[in-house]
Amino acid sequence: MSDTIERVKCLIIGSGPAGYTAAIYAARANMSPVLYQGTQPGGQLTTTNEVENFPGYPEGVTGPEMMMELQKQAERFEADVRDGWVTKVDFAGDMHKVWVNGEKEIHADTVIISTGASAKYLGLDSEQKYLKLGGGVSACAVCDGFFYRNQEVVIVGAGDSACEEAHYLSKLCKKVTMLVRRDEFRASKIMAQRVKNTENIEILFNTETDEVLGDGQVVHGVRVYNKVTKEKQDIPATGFFVAIGHKPNTDIFKGFLDLDETGYIINVPGTAKTNVEGVFVSGDAADHVYRQAITAAGTGCMAALDAERYLASKDANFEVATPTYN
């Protein structure tokens, strides 16, 4: 093996709750994990102002602050957290080969994938502006809906997830206006009927977003236009939710790992195992249902424990640590 190739026992691709939790468990199990943070260190939560539903934070915490604390906890147990992102993999042979930043080659006994998924947005300048400001644009009703209690919000989308999030928001908000681009839902009949039957949800078909309105700091409305009548109108709202889907960050694993039709990595049920021995998945790269920080952290733990047992099965001198809760 070339002197320029690094050999590691456990390589973690991606950060966020899944990656950092995997690093914590792997480090405590003497697996000497190396973690590359990826293009967005800390993952999606770094774009979230307030996190109030993660256990252990009675007063809430900002997403960036939580990720910094998770990173420090991993580093406390000597996890090697590095800048950089994985650009290529080769899982065809017995050794798992990974390239970082298109240059550095790493051979890993085990790999834990925590690359997450990215929410899809409309791409409007005004949408991106208030998203970055944390002033009223969100792609997660379950995460952020609480902050809009008794207020009026707008949600964009037409599938099952959009209907589910609109119904969730209707329990918290005074009014929910749902924007559907076509003249019908893409959602299943039962989900579409549920929002149609909810009194405080108004559905605008054939309607697209023209601009997110605000005062430069926070959202105060949404300008929409009807594709049939060509008419525009301003809808008062303090929150603008986008529910048009997520894209898992898994393109580099195509051809090696089993992916579903959307690109999510398929894991063996009840485990973090993939179809390749020694390669494990955690977080939103595999989870298209829950997509919460707490569930991502849980699967990060699972991935590290599965990786630890895999190493023990291959190396008689490697001892599996006794599971503890401390």
C-alpha positions as CSV (number, residue, x, y, z in Angstrom):
1,M,0.0,0.0,0.0
2,S,1.3,3.4,-0.9
3,D,2.7,5.7,1.8
4,T,0.2,8.3,0.8
5,I,-2.8,6.1,1.6
6,E,-4.2,6.4,5.1
7,R,-5.6,3.3,6.8
8,V,-8.3,3.8,9.4
9,K,-10.4,1.5,11.5
10,C,-13.6,3.5,11.3
11,L,-14.4,6.3,8.8
12,I,-17.5,8.5,9.3
13,I,-18.7,10.4,6.3
14,G,-20.7,13.4,7.3
15,S,-21.5,15.2,10.5
16,G,-24.8,16.3,12.1
17,P,-26.5,14.4,14.9
18,A,-26.0,11.1,13.2
19,G,-22.3,11.5,12.4
20,Y,-21.3,13.0,15.7
21,T,-23.2,10.5,17.7
22,A,-21.6,7.7,15.7
23,A,-18.2,9.3,16.4
24,I,-18.9,9.5,20.2
25,Y,-19.8,5.8,20.4
26,A,-17.0,4.6,18.1
27,A,-14.4,6.6,20.0
28,R,-15.6,5.2,23.3
29,A,-15.2,1.7,21.8
30,N,-11.6,2.3,20.9
31,M,-12.3,2.4,17.2
32,S,-10.3,5.6,16.6
33,P,-12.9,7.1,14.3
34,V,-12.0,9.7,11.6
35,L,-14.9,11.9,10.7
36,Y,-15.1,14.2,7.7
37,Q,-17.6,16.9,8.2
38,G,-18.7,17.4,4.6
39,T,-19.7,20.5,2.7
40,Q,-22.1,21.6,5.5
41,P,-20.4,20.9,8.8
42,G,-23.1,20.1,11.4
43,G,-25.6,19.3,8.7
44,Q,-29.1,20.7,8.3
45,L,-29.5,21.8,11.9
46,T,-26.9,24.5,11.4
47,T,-29.6,26.4,9.4
48,T,-32.1,26.1,12.3
49,N,-32.3,28.9,14.8
50,E,-34.1,27.2,17.7
51,V,-34.3,23.5,18.6
52,E,-36.7,22.9,21.4
53,N,-37.6,19.2,20.9
54,F,-34.3,17.6,21.6
55,P,-34.1,16.0,25.0
56,G,-31.7,17.6,27.5
57,Y,-32.3,21.2,26.5
58,P,-35.1,22.5,28.7
59,E,-34.6,26.1,27.5
60,G,-34.0,25.1,23.9
61,V,-30.8,25.5,21.9
62,T,-29.8,26.9,18.6
63,G,-28.9,24.3,15.9
64,P,-25.3,25.6,15.4
65,E,-24.7,25.5,19.2
66,M,-26.0,22.0,19.5
67,M,-23.7,20.8,16.7
68,M,-20.7,22.5,18.3
69,E,-21.4,20.8,21.5
70,L,-21.8,17.4,19.8
71,Q,-18.5,17.9,18.0
72,K,-16.7,18.8,21.3
73,Q,-18.2,15.7,22.9
74,A,-16.9,13.5,20.1
75,E,-13.5,15.2,20.3
76,R,-13.4,14.7,24.1
77,F,-13.2,11.0,23.4
78,E,-10.5,11.6,20.8
79,A,-12.5,11.3,17.7
80,D,-10.6,12.8,14.8
81,V,-12.9,15.4,13.3
82,R,-11.7,16.9,10.0
83,D,-12.7,19.4,7.5
84,G,-13.3,18.1,4.0
85,W,-15.7,16.0,2.0
86,V,-15.7,12.7,0.4
87,T,-15.8,12.9,-3.4
88,K,-15.5,9.3,-4.5
89,V,-15.8,5.8,-3.0
90,D,-15.0,2.2,-4.1
91,F,-16.7,-0.5,-2.1
92,A,-16.2,-3.2,-4.7
93,G,-13.3,-5.0,-3.0
94,D,-12.5,-6.3,0.5
95,M,-11.1,-2.9,1.5
96,H,-13.4,0.1,1.5
97,K,-11.7,2.9,-0.4
98,V,-12.6,6.5,-0.1
99,W,-11.2,9.7,-1.6
100,V,-11.4,13.0,0.2
101,N,-11.4,16.4,-1.7
102,G,-10.6,14.4,-4.9
103,E,-7.1,13.8,-3.7
104,K,-6.5,12.0,-0.4
105,E,-7.1,8.2,-0.5
106,I,-8.2,6.4,2.7
107,H,-8.7,2.7,3.2
108,A,-11.2,2.0,6.0
109,D,-12.1,-1.3,7.8
110,T,-15.6,0.2,8.4
111,V,-17.5,3.1,7.0
112,I,-20.4,4.9,8.5
113,I,-22.4,7.1,6.1
114,S,-24.1,10.1,7.7
115,T,-24.4,12.4,4.7
116,G,-28.0,13.3,5.3
117,A,-30.5,14.8,2.9
118,S,-31.0,18.3,1.6
119,A,-34.5,19.9,1.6
120,K,-35.7,21.1,-1.8
121,Y,-36.6,24.8,-2.0
122,L,-38.2,26.9,-4.7
123,G,-35.0,28.8,-5.4
124,L,-36.5,32.3,-5.1
125,D,-34.1,35.0,-3.9
126,S,-36.6,36.2,-1.3
127,E,-37.1,32.6,0.0
128,Q,-33.4,32.1,0.3
129,K,-32.9,35.4,2.0
130,Y,-35.3,34.7,4.8
131,L,-34.1,31.1,5.1
132,K,-30.6,32.3,5.8
133,L,-31.8,35.0,8.2
134,G,-33.9,32.4,10.1
135,G,-36.8,34.9,9.7
136,G,-39.7,32.7,8.8
137,V,-38.8,30.2,6.0
138,S,-38.6,26.5,6.9
139,A,-38.7,23.0,5.4
140,C,-39.8,21.2,8.5
141,A,-43.2,21.8,10.1
142,V,-42.5,19.4,12.9
143,C,-39.3,21.2,13.8
144,D,-40.5,24.7,13.6
145,G,-44.3,24.7,13.7
146,F,-44.4,25.5,17.4
147,F,-42.9,28.9,16.8
148,Y,-46.0,29.9,14.8
149,R,-48.7,29.0,17.3
150,N,-51.9,31.1,16.7
151,Q,-50.3,32.7,13.6
152,E,-51.1,32.5,9.9
153,V,-48.7,30.5,7.7
154,V,-48.3,29.4,4.1
155,I,-47.1,25.9,2.9
156,V,-46.1,24.9,-0.6
157,G,-46.5,21.3,-1.7
158,A,-49.0,18.7,-3.1
159,G,-47.8,15.3,-1.9
160,D,-48.4,13.2,1.1
161,S,-45.7,14.9,3.1
162,A,-47.1,18.3,2.3
163,C,-50.5,17.3,3.4
164,E,-49.2,15.7,6.6
165,E,-47.3,18.9,7.4
166,A,-50.2,21.2,6.6
167,H,-52.4,19.1,8.9
168,Y,-49.8,19.3,11.6
169,L,-49.6,23.0,11.3
170,S,-53.4,23.4,11.4
171,K,-53.3,22.1,15.0
172,L,-51.0,24.9,16.0
173,C,-51.7,27.8,13.7
174,K,-54.7,30.1,13.3
175,K,-54.8,29.6,9.5
176,V,-52.8,27.5,7.0
177,T,-52.9,28.4,3.3
178,M,-51.7,25.6,1.1
179,L,-50.3,26.4,-2.4
180,V,-50.7,23.6,-5.0
181,R,-49.2,24.2,-8.4
182,R,-51.6,22.0,-10.3
183,D,-55.4,21.6,-10.2
184,E,-55.1,18.5,-8.0
185,F,-53.0,16.9,-5.3
186,R,-50.3,14.4,-5.9
187,A,-51.0,13.0,-2.5
188,S,-53.1,9.8,-1.7
189,K,-56.8,10.4,-1.6
190,I,-57.0,9.9,2.1
191,M,-54.3,12.5,2.8
192,A,-55.8,15.0,0.4
193,Q,-59.2,14.5,1.9
194,R,-57.9,15.1,5.4
195,V,-56.6,18.6,4.5
196,K,-59.8,19.4,2.5
197,N,-61.8,18.5,5.6
198,T,-59.7,20.7,7.9
199,E,-61.5,23.9,8.6
200,N,-58.6,26.2,9.0
201,I,-56.7,25.0,5.9
202,E,-57.4,27.0,2.7
203,I,-56.2,25.3,-0.5
204,L,-55.3,27.4,-3.5
205,F,-54.9,25.2,-6.6
206,N,-53.1,26.3,-9.8
207,T,-51.1,28.7,-7.6
208,E,-47.4,29.4,-7.4
209,T,-45.2,31.5,-5.2
210,D,-44.1,34.8,-6.7
211,E,-42.2,36.2,-3.8
212,V,-41.8,35.9,0.0
213,L,-42.5,39.3,1.5
214,G,-40.9,40.7,4.7
215,D,-39.4,43.7,6.4
216,G,-35.8,42.6,5.8
217,Q,-35.7,40.6,9.0
218,V,-38.8,38.5,9.2
219,V,-41.5,37.2,6.9
220,H,-44.9,39.0,6.9
221,G,-46.5,37.6,3.7
222,V,-46.3,35.7,0.5
223,R,-47.2,37.0,-3.0
224,V,-48.7,34.3,-5.1
225,Y,-50.1,34.1,-8.6
226,N,-52.8,32.0,-10.2
227,K,-51.5,30.1,-13.3
228,V,-55.0,30.2,-14.9
229,T,-56.2,33.7,-14.2
230,K,-52.7,35.2,-14.1
231,E,-53.9,37.2,-11.0
232,K,-51.6,38.0,-8.1
233,Q,-52.4,38.4,-4.5
234,D,-50.6,39.0,-1.2
235,I,-51.3,36.5,1.6
236,P,-50.5,37.7,5.2
237,A,-48.3,35.1,6.9
238,T,-45.5,35.0,9.4
239,G,-44.2,31.6,8.3
240,F,-43.5,30.1,4.9
241,F,-43.1,26.3,4.8
242,V,-41.7,24.4,1.8
243,A,-42.8,20.8,1.5
244,I,-41.7,19.7,-2.0
245,G,-39.4,16.9,-0.9
246,H,-35.8,16.1,0.1
247,K,-32.9,14.9,-1.9
248,P,-30.6,12.4,0.0
249,N,-26.9,13.2,-0.4
250,T,-26.0,9.7,-1.7
251,D,-25.0,10.2,-5.3
252,I,-21.4,9.1,-4.8
253,F,-22.6,5.7,-3.5
254,K,-24.6,4.7,-6.6
255,G,-23.3,1.5,-8.1
256,F,-22.1,0.2,-4.7
257,L,-25.0,0.5,-2.3
258,D,-28.6,-0.4,-2.8
259,L,-30.7,2.8,-3.1
260,D,-34.5,3.2,-3.4
261,E,-36.1,5.0,-6.3
262,T,-35.5,8.4,-4.6
263,G,-31.9,7.8,-3.7
264,Y,-32.2,6.9,0.0
265,I,-29.8,4.1,1.1
266,I,-31.6,0.8,1.9
267,N,-30.6,-0.6,5.2
268,V,-31.2,-4.1,6.6
269,P,-34.4,-3.6,8.8
270,G,-33.6,-3.1,12.5
271,T,-30.0,-2.4,11.8
272,A,-27.6,0.2,10.2
273,K,-26.2,-2.4,7.8
274,T,-26.2,-1.9,4.1
275,N,-25.8,-4.5,1.3
276,V,-22.0,-4.1,1.6
277,E,-20.3,-5.7,4.5
278,G,-18.6,-3.2,6.8
279,V,-20.5,-0.2,5.4
280,F,-23.3,1.2,7.6
281,V,-25.7,4.1,7.3
282,S,-27.3,6.5,9.8
283,G,-29.5,9.6,9.8
284,D,-31.4,11.1,6.9
285,A,-29.4,9.4,4.2
286,A,-31.6,6.4,4.9
287,D,-34.6,7.9,6.8
288,H,-37.2,9.5,4.6
289,V,-40.0,9.2,7.2
290,Y,-39.0,10.8,10.5
291,R,-36.1,13.1,9.6
292,Q,-35.6,14.4,13.2
293,A,-32.4,15.1,15.1
294,I,-33.2,12.6,17.8
295,T,-33.9,9.8,15.4
296,A,-30.7,10.6,13.5
297,A,-28.7,10.5,16.7
298,G,-30.3,7.1,17.5
299,T,-29.3,5.6,14.2
300,G,-25.8,7.0,14.6
301,C,-25.5,5.0,17.8
302,M,-26.8,1.9,16.0
303,A,-24.3,2.3,13.2
304,A,-21.3,2.6,15.6
305,L,-22.5,-0.5,17.5
306,D,-23.0,-2.5,14.3
307,A,-19.5,-1.4,13.1
308,E,-18.0,-2.4,16.4
309,R,-19.5,-5.9,16.2
310,Y,-18.4,-6.2,12.6
311,L,-14.8,-5.4,13.6
312,A,-15.0,-7.9,16.4
313,S,-16.1,-10.6,13.9
314,K,-13.1,-9.9,11.7
315,D,-10.4,-9.5,14.4
316,A,-10.2,-11.9,17.3
317,N,-8.1,-9.3,19.2
318,F,-10.8,-6.6,19.0
319,E,-13.1,-6.7,22.0
320,V,-16.6,-5.5,21.8
321,A,-17.2,-2.9,24.6
322,T,-19.9,-3.6,27.1
323,P,-22.9,-1.3,26.3
324,T,-23.3,1.4,28.9
325,Y,-25.6,4.4,29.2
326,N,-23.0,6.8,30.5
